[in-house]
Amino acid sequence: MENPSDPQLSVSEETSGARVADETDVKKCLSDAEESKQEGNEYFRAKRWNEALNAYRSGLGRLPRAKGKEPNVMRDEPDSPIAGEPLNLSESNVDEGDTKVKASPYEGTEFQLSPWEIECAKARSILNANIGACYVKLGDHKDAVQACTDALADDPQYAKALQRRATSNEVIGSWSSLTSAQEDYNTLLKILPPTSPQIGGIKRSLETLKPRVEAAQKREMGEMVDKLKGLGNSILGNFGLSTDNFKFEPNGQGGYSMNFVK
């Protein structure tokens, strides 16, 4: 599950992290973060979203910040939902954090992180994803997207964070948001096992997204053209002209020719 801190903090402040000096300090940070996470889990179960957000943020603030962009936190087991809830990737499930992390996914890469740094990356990812779950419950889908993006910075293949971000981007509904949702769903199709019960729903979401993306693109392009025409008319009006005096026609060579019309 994930954790928030002071609700008045911005997303960037949430991830500032604690400063640690040695392994003993890291152990204490992880312990404190786990305590806050469990507190947040209790609030979340009780549907006290703001209190859960506070607890998750608090836990996140106790962890050291990430060192640049860290590689994927490998998982041996799927995320476990809260006791009594069905296993799925919906926004209603927060992560209990009982997934296993492989000890050496960084060998042979430029990221030679210690086991404790790997554990911190895992904890940050879980807390950020749970923060996203709280934002979804509070109807704040833009912050939910940002929180899930922060979770994916530590674990790019975190299925719950990908699903949650895609769902929130669908609600936002802009061209860029819907396109991002498509990308996340396609990533899920690649990383989830073929037997996952989520596959069918993801494919259906992709089918419904395609016409929505096309409609949003058409709508936003039209709005942009209208704004450009308005700007052009404000300038051309000084000369007794408007954009209606200029017609663009295909020239047969893959481009357009401009003709002046009185």
Beta strands, then each sheet from edge to edge (+ up, - down):
strand 1: 246-250
strand 2: 256-260
sheet 1: 1+ 2-
end
